[in-house]
Amino acid sequence: AKINERMSELRSLGDFYSGYLSAYDNLLVEIGRRQFMEQEMEKVLQDAMRKLDTLHDEDSIKREAFKRDYGDFLPVDIWPGLVNPPLRFETAQINGTEKVPDISKSVIQRAIHRVEGK
């Protein structure tokens, strides 16, 4: 009876550690997914900021041209916003200040293979 009880405990312990290994591999896969998403978000943000900078520069040129062509003919107080600079935007990360762990791609790939192999 004691032997059966100990065998049952060993099986439970084996099941626990098997579950732990599976959970750890899935954690590595999740880290890889989050790393990828972070990189994709940064690419989108950089592209958007480049486009906004281009629009800002184009607007600045057109505003200056307008002022040069028509500024002398308009009263200064006709529209106070007429002389304002173009809109300027900035971005700020508002949450998730803790970085995703820096795990190598090879470690993540091995974990993916183990997870998918099950």
Solvent accessible surface area in square Angstrom, and as a share of the most:
residue,aa,sasa,rsa
1,A,117,0.90
2,K,136,0.58
3,I,135,0.69
4,N,106,0.54
5,E,91,0.41
6,R,126,0.46
7,M,90,0.40
8,S,54,0.35
9,E,86,0.39
10,L,112,0.55
11,R,146,0.53
12,S,68,0.44
13,L,95,0.47
14,G,40,0.39
15,D,102,0.53
16,F,128,0.53
17,Y,116,0.44
18,S,68,0.44
19,G,40,0.39
20,Y,117,0.45
21,L,111,0.55
22,S,33,0.22
23,A,62,0.48
24,Y,105,0.40
25,D,9,0.04
26,N,65,0.33
27,L,92,0.46
28,L,9,0.04
29,V,43,0.25
30,E,52,0.23
31,I,15,0.08
32,G,14,0.13
33,R,122,0.45
34,R,128,0.47
35,Q,32,0.14
36,F,113,0.47
37,M,76,0.34
38,E,52,0.23
39,Q,90,0.40
40,E,57,0.25
41,M,124,0.56
42,E,81,0.36
43,K,121,0.51
44,V,103,0.59
45,L,76,0.38
46,Q,105,0.47
47,D,52,0.27
48,A,41,0.32
49,M,48,0.21
50,R,145,0.53
51,K,123,0.52
52,L,59,0.30
53,D,63,0.32
54,T,71,0.41
55,L,108,0.54
56,H,29,0.13
57,D,77,0.40
58,E,84,0.38
59,D,50,0.26
60,S,32,0.21
61,I,122,0.62
62,K,142,0.60
63,R,78,0.28
64,E,94,0.42
65,A,28,0.22
66,F,80,0.33
67,K,74,0.31
68,R,172,0.63
69,D,76,0.39
70,Y,117,0.45
71,G,30,0.28
72,D,135,0.70
73,F,166,0.69
74,L,61,0.30
75,P,77,0.49
76,V,142,0.82
77,D,117,0.61
78,I,101,0.51
79,W,151,0.53
80,P,107,0.67
81,G,16,0.16
82,L,41,0.21
83,V,94,0.54
84,N,82,0.42
85,P,107,0.67
86,P,17,0.11
87,L,137,0.68
88,R,151,0.55
89,F,110,0.46
90,E,156,0.70
91,T,71,0.41
92,A,83,0.64
93,Q,132,0.59
94,I,160,0.81
95,N,109,0.56
96,G,57,0.54
97,T,118,0.69
98,E,159,0.71
99,K,139,0.59
100,V,31,0.18
101,P,72,0.45
102,D,142,0.74
103,I,48,0.24
104,S,61,0.40
105,K,150,0.63
106,S,62,0.40
107,V,48,0.28
108,I,10,0.05
109,Q,91,0.41
110,R,129,0.47
111,A,0,0.00
112,I,44,0.22
113,H,122,0.55
114,R,110,0.40
115,V,43,0.25
116,E,130,0.58
117,G,67,0.64
118,K,157,0.66
